[in-house]
Amino acid sequence: MSDRLLTPDELEAALRAIGAERYHNLHPFHRALHDGKLSKAQVQAWALNRYYYQARIPAKDATLLARLPTAELRREWRRRIEDHDGTEPGTGGVARWLRLTDGLGLDRNYVESLDGLLQGTRFAVDAYVHFVGERSTLEAIASSLTELFSPSIISERVSGMLRNYSFITEETLAYFTPRLTQAPRDSDFALFYVKEHARTIERQQAVMDALRFKCGVLWSMLDALDYAYVTPGLVPPGAFAPNAG
């Protein structure tokens, strides 16, 4: 714990330093994904497992929405749920992610059933949902600050996958286009909130720990994928087990 209270700008710098050290763009599985070093089956495994994260984000946000004390805050946070769930069937980020898995040749019913999900993915995502539901509003909002770093990883991922995989198209990756504007909007709000409300040493430590935790969630998801589908390639019983190719 820091022995002094940081200024808001120093706190922002400390949060950005956490992302520079721990964000999952540094993970070997991500590097392999965007560098074109994975098979189609391995990319399918990534998309299938990431679906669980995408599908649970609205539930995570709903647990926080119920605890926000003002209409202004609830209106701001409700927009995140609409971004992911959409305002009608077939719209929103979760629906766009399913179009990604469709484009990769995965059966939609299978993806939505979660039958092929890695338990490591499930445990990591569920831990995030529980964290947001159980911790303070400040910590819950701070945990979303990984969005500060997502535009760079999205740009890298889209350009790399389009360049390196013949089975990837711009339509397949349509999920990511709205996120280039949604994520900065959301992270700007969350960062402002954190800088305004983390005005004690203890609160500042709590928000930094929340961001470290969220980075760990995303890193753990890639750890599970790497272990099951790359090295050593031990797919656990019941998980998605395609023919490599």
N, C-alpha and C positions, 0 to 999 in steps of 0.2 A: 504494500500500500504506500502511495506517495505520502511524504511527510508534510506536504503543504497543499493548499487549495490551488488548483490550476485555474487560470483565466479561461473563459469560454473558448477562445482561440487555441490556447494550449491544449484544452481537452479535445478539441476537434483534431489537432495534430496528433495527439496520442491515439485517438481512435483510428485515424488514417494509417498510422504506423502499425497498428494491429492487423489491419487488412493487408498491408504490404508484406507482412511476415507470414500471415496465416490463411489468406484467402485461397480458395481451392483452384484458382487458375494456376497455382504452382504445383498441383498434384500431378504425379507421373501419368495417371490415367487421363486426365484432361489434356496434358501435353500430347499424348499419343492420339487422342480423339481428334484434335484439331490439326495435327500434323499428318493425318491420313495413314496412321500406322495400325489401325484396328481393322479387323474383318467386318463384314456386314453384320454377322452374328453378334459380334461384340458391341457394335453400335446399337443393334436391336436391344441388347441387354441393358445398355445405358438408358435408352429411351423408355423401356418398359419400367425400369426401377424408378427413374425420375418422375414418371407419371404419378406415383404415390405421393411424392413431395408436392407436385403441382395440385393434386386433388385435395390434399389436406390443408393447403394454405388458406382457403376460405374458412375452413373450420377453425383454424388457428386464429384468424382475424375475428371471427365471430365471438370467440371466447373473450377476446380483449374488448370488442365493441360493447359487450354487455356490462363491462365494468367502467367504461369511460364516463366521467362525471358531467360533461356538458354536451349540449346539442351540437355545438361547433366541432368538438372533437369527434363525436359520433358521425357527423356528416363526412368529415375528412376520412375517417377510417372505413366507413361504409363503402366508399368509392373503391377501395382495394378489393372488397368482396365482389363488387360488380365487375371489376376488371377481370377477375378469375372465373367467376360463375356465369358472367354475362347477364344480360337483362331479359333474355328469352332463350329457348332451346337452340343449341348450335352456335351460340355466341360466347365470347369470353376466352380466357387463356386456357382453361382446362379443355374446352372443345377444340381449340387450336392444337393443343398438345396431342390429342387423339388423332387429329389429321396428320401429325408428324408420325405417330406410330403406324397409322394406316399406310402412309407413304413408304414406310420401311418394310411393309409386308406382314405386319403383325395383325392377328385377328383381334378386332376391337373388343369382342366379348371376353376374350382371354385376358387382354390388358386390364379391362375394367374389373374382372373377377379377382385380380390380385393373386391368382393361383401360382404364378411364376415368380412372385416377389422374393427377393433375398430377405432373410430375417434381419440381417444387418441393416438393410434399408428401413425396414419397418421399425426397428428399435430406435434408430436415429431420428426418423421423422416424428414418431410418437413422443420421443423425449422433448422435441422442440414444441409440439403442441401442448404438452403438459407444462413445460417451462412457462410459456406465455399465459396459460391459465392459472398458474399458481404463484408466480412472482409479482412484484409490484408493477403498476402501470408503467413507471419509468423504465424498469428493466425490460419489460415486454416490448416497449417501443424501441429501446436501444438494441434489442436483439435483431431488429429488422434492418439495422444499418449496414448489413452486408450489401444492401442495394446501392450503397455508395460506390461499390466497385463493380457492379454488374454490367454497366454499359461497355466497359473495356473487354470483359470476358465474352459478352455477346458478340461484339464486333469481331473479335478474334475467332470465336467459334464459328460464326456464320461464314466468314471469308475462308477460313481454313477448310471447313467441311465442303463448301461448294467447290473449292479448288481441288480437293484431294479425293472426293468420292463420287464416282459416276452415278451412284444410285441416290444421290442427294440433289434436290432441286430447290429453287427459291420458294416454290409453293410448299414443299415439305417443311421448310424452316420458317413458315409464315408466323409461327408463334412469337418469334423473337422481335419482329418489327415494332409492334406497339410497346414492347418492353423498353425500347430505347428512349421513349419519352415518359412512360409510366414510372420506371424505376427512379430516374432523377427527380421527378416531381415528388414521389413518395419519400425518397431519402432526404430531400431538402426539408420537408416538413418534419421528419423524425429527428434530423440533426438539429434543427431549430428548437424543437421541444426539449431534447436532451440538454442542449447548452443552456436553455432557460431554467431548467428544473434541477440539474445536477449541480447544486451550489454548496455542497459540503464535501469533504474529503471522502466520506463513506459513500455518498451517492455517486460520486465520480468513479470510485473503485467499482461500484456495483454495475455501472453502465459499461465500463471497460470489460468486466468479467462477463457480462451478458453478450457482448460482441465476440469475445473469445469463445464462449460456448457455442454461439451460432456458427462461427467459422469451423468449430470442431464437428458440428452436425454435418455440414456440407463435406468436410474432409472425410469423415467416417463413411459417408455414403460411397465415396469414390474408393476408399479402402476396401469396402465389401465387394465392389465391382471388380477391382483389380485382383483381389485374391481369388475370386470365383472364376473370372473369365480371362485373366492374363497370366499372372504368376502367383502361385503355382498352377492356377487353372483348375481348382477343385470346386466344382459346382455342387452345392449342398443338395441333399435329397429334396425333391419337390420343386426346386427352383427351375426357372427357364433354362433349358439345356438344348440349344440348337446344334445342328451340325456346323462346325466351323467352316467358314468359306467366305 
